[in-house]
Amino acid sequence: MDICIKNIKVVHEDPKDGRDKDFERAYELMQRAECIYYLGFGYGAVNMDRLKISSLADKITYGTGKGLTQKECSDAVRLSGGKLNPEPGMDCIQLLRNHVDWD
């Protein structure tokens, strides 16, 4: 539990505390990915901005929308510059079963 607690990233914390290195690394990995799956992602403006999602090259993306309204999903599409398209009501297992080619 102590290991988990030490690795929790709270997005609203001061970006000058060195935590943005993790966001930069995530962005680098997403740039190289063929497909990106957003599982349990909150689609908050700060999260998307720090991950630079709107500046990613065109990628195949899928995202969960469990508990999100249609408006919240539409807001995510808008905030991401069309790079995200979360599916309302879809949880992680449903998304993976519907969109991952396991072959």
N, C-alpha and C positions, 0 to 999 in steps of 0.2 A: 504494500500500500504506500509506503514511503517513496518508493521509486516512482509510482504513478503520480503522487502529489507533486513531486519535484518537477515533473514534466508537463504539467497542465499549463496551457497557454491561454491567458485571458486577453482577449483582443483589445480591450479598451485601455490596457496598461500603456505606459509611456513607451513609444516606439524607439526611443533612444537608449533603452535598457539592454539592447543587444538581441532582443527577440526577433527583430525583423530579419535576422540571418536565416531563421527557419522559414519565413515566408519567401525569402529570395530563393532558397534551396527548393522549396515546393514549386515555385514558378519555373525554375530551370527544369525540373523533372517534368512538369506539365507541358512545357514547350517541346520536349523530346517525345512525349507520349503520342501514340497513334489514336488512342481513345481514352477519355477521362470519365470516370464514374464518380459522381458526388453522392456519397452515402451519408445520410443523416446530417447533411450540411444545412446551416440555418439561412443562407443566402442574405445575410445582413450586408448592408452597404459597406461597412468598415472591413468585414472579412473579404468581400469581393475586391475592394480597392487594394488592400494590402497584398492580395494574391495576384493582382493585376489581371484579373480574368478577362476584362474587356479588351486587353491588348494581346491576348493569345492568338496565335495564328489559327485559322479554321481547323477545328478538331471535331471528331465525332464525340459528342458528350451526352450523357444521360444523368439524370438526377432524381433522387427520391423527393417526394412531396408529402409524405405522411404527416397528417395534421395541418397541412397548409391549405388555404383557400385558393380558389382560382385567381383572385386578385393578387395574393401574395406570390403565386407562381408567375403571374404576368409581370409583377414588379421585378422579380428576379431576372426575367428575360430582358426587361428594359434596362435595369442597372448593369447588366453584363454586356450590353451592346449586342444582344442576340446570341451570345456565346453559350448561354445556359437555357435549358428548357425542362425545368423540373415537372414531373408528372404528379398532379394532385392525387393524394391518397395512396400513392405507391410507396411501399416500404422497401427496405434493402433487399430482402429475399425475393420479393416480386420483381424488382428491377433487374436483379442479376439473372433470374430465371427467364425473363422476357427479352433481355438484350445482350447477354454475353454468349458468344459463340465458344463453347467449351472444347471444340475439336482442335 
